Amino acid sequence: LAADTRRQAEKALRACGALGFTAPESAQEAAAAILAAKAEIEGLIEGLSREAPAGAHRTRIHGDYHLGQVLASQDDLIIVDFEGEPSRPVDERRAKSTPLRDVAGILRSLAYGGETVTREVASRFAEAEDRATAAVAAWREMVSGAFLEAYAATVKGSRADVTDEATRARLLRLCLLQKALYEIDYEANNRPDWIEIPARGVLAILAD
């Protein structure tokens, strides 16, 4: 997991460095902030992976779990598309990993959902941007907390449960960093004007 996060960091930093001057100014500023945080990112990966995990198992995981993979059907939810991240080779998609990677996927997806709403409000009602930002932050904290509580209760006693609290915290933070770095590389190459969202995610993880 640490090695993969380092690879994602290298790709994200390379993508930020290659972001052209044609990209929006806000995207260039976000990329510059990530490049300036290179040493911090590398140090955090090293710090989070220094101790061997305790009370944790590798399992089959979804691999590309986000809100777009969860369909509401009457009073139930259906999870789809178990083929993993499209950019990864098949052997990596099939490999077992910590299920906290999927947890991080949902948490990052919630961040995207909130940021998308804020951007939409700001584009229509500039005077309401601060209120929208505050409301979205409160919503994200509430819904992320509810998800984590429900997840912990559901996996308790199964091999998906990481029983050591310190290990669980380190693994989840590493998975969140990995996912946000992956998103930076994706956005830089596909939607540069969206790179601010994962960049803010990485900087928040560093500041936590």
Secondary structure, 3 states (H helix, E strand, C coil): CHHHHHHHHHHHHHHHHCCCCCCCHHHHHHHHHHHHCHHHHHHHHHHHCCCCCCCCCCECCCCCCCHHHEEEECCEEEECCCCCCCCCCHHHHHCCECCHHHHHHHHHHHHHHHHHHHHHHHHHCHHHHHHHHHHHHHHHHHHHHHHHHHHHHHHCCCCCCCCCHHHHHHHHHHHHHHHHHHHHHHHHHHCHHHCHHHHHHHHHHHHC
